[in-house]
Amino acid sequence: MKSHKDLTVYKTSIDLVVNLYQLSQNFPDAEKFGLTSQIRRAAVSIPSNIAEGAARGSKKDFSRFLYIALGSLAEVETQLEIAERLDFIMKNSEVEEKIIYIRRMILKLMQSLKD
């Protein structure tokens, strides 16, 4: 691996960030400092932690940051469910599939670091 930018999971998580920024721009103004901010910060945390972990010198560090990225992904999933229940957005299968795909890639990458 030359750089974190070579990782498909990094590229896909950047795409997810863009999707979530677009989805959340239509949230009510009252949510600007609430759910809108929270979902965006959690989304940005995913590729950020992948990048930071990849830049570390050890597999152990990389794995630790992948766990953090996985946690942020779970946060995003939860926040999307809340936004759906509050009728801020409708279910978005493209985003849901991207979340599942990213989770699988992170877990596989973590497994490969153990080998």
C-alpha positions in Angstrom: 0.0 0.0 0.0 1.4 3.3 -1.0 -1.0 5.6 0.7 -4.4 5.6 2.4 -5.7 7.1 -0.8 -5.1 3.8 -2.5 -7.6 2.0 -0.3 -11.0 1.4 -1.7 -12.5 1.7 1.8 -11.1 5.2 2.1 -12.4 6.3 -1.3 -15.8 4.8 -0.6 -16.0 6.5 2.8 -15.2 9.8 1.2 -18.1 9.2 -1.2 -20.3 8.5 1.8 -19.3 11.8 3.4 -20.4 13.6 0.2 -23.7 11.7 0.1 -24.4 12.6 3.8 -23.6 16.2 3.3 -26.0 16.4 0.4 -28.7 14.5 2.4 -28.3 16.6 5.5 -28.5 20.0 3.7 -32.2 19.7 3.7 -32.5 19.1 7.5 -34.5 21.8 9.3 -32.5 24.9 10.2 -33.2 24.1 13.9 -30.9 21.0 13.5 -27.9 23.0 12.2 -26.1 22.5 15.5 -27.8 19.2 16.3 -28.3 16.3 14.1 -26.9 17.9 10.9 -23.6 18.7 12.7 -23.5 15.3 14.4 -24.0 13.2 11.3 -21.5 15.2 9.3 -18.8 15.0 12.0 -19.4 11.2 12.4 -19.2 10.8 8.6 -16.0 12.8 8.3 -14.5 10.7 11.1 -14.7 7.5 9.0 -12.2 8.4 6.3 -10.2 10.6 8.7 -9.5 7.6 11.0 -8.7 5.3 8.1 -6.2 7.9 6.9 -4.7 8.4 10.3 -4.4 4.7 11.0 -2.8 4.0 7.7 -0.2 6.7 8.4 0.8 5.1 11.6 3.8 2.8 11.6 2.2 -0.4 13.0 -0.6 -2.8 12.2 -1.8 -2.5 15.8 -2.2 1.3 15.5 -3.9 0.9 12.1 -6.3 -1.6 13.6 -7.1 0.7 16.5 -8.1 3.5 14.1 -10.1 1.1 12.0 -12.1 0.3 15.2 -12.7 4.0 15.7 -13.9 4.3 12.0 -16.2 1.4 12.6 -17.7 3.1 15.6 -18.2 6.3 13.6 -19.9 4.3 10.9 -22.3 2.9 13.5 -23.0 6.5 14.7 -23.9 7.5 11.1 -26.2 4.5 10.8 -27.9 5.5 14.1 -28.2 9.2 13.1 -29.7 8.3 9.7 -32.3 6.2 11.5 -33.2 9.1 13.7 -33.4 11.4 10.8 -35.7 9.0 9.0 -38.0 8.6 12.0 -38.2 12.4 12.4 -39.1 12.5 8.6 -36.1 14.7 7.8 -35.2 12.2 5.1 -36.5 9.1 3.4 -34.7 5.8 3.4 -31.8 5.9 0.9 -30.8 2.5 -0.3 -27.7 3.8 -2.0 -26.4 5.2 1.3 -27.5 2.1 3.2 -25.6 -0.2 0.8 -22.5 2.0 1.0 -22.6 1.7 4.8 -22.8 -2.1 4.6 -20.0 -2.2 2.0 -17.7 0.1 4.1 -18.4 -2.0 7.2 -17.4 -5.2 5.3 -14.3 -3.6 3.9 -13.2 -2.3 7.3 -13.7 -5.7 8.9 -11.8 -7.5 6.1 -9.0 -5.0 6.4 -8.8 -5.5 10.2 -8.7 -9.2 9.6 -5.8 -8.9 7.1 -3.9 -6.9 9.7 -4.1 -9.8 12.1 -2.5 -12.2 9.7 
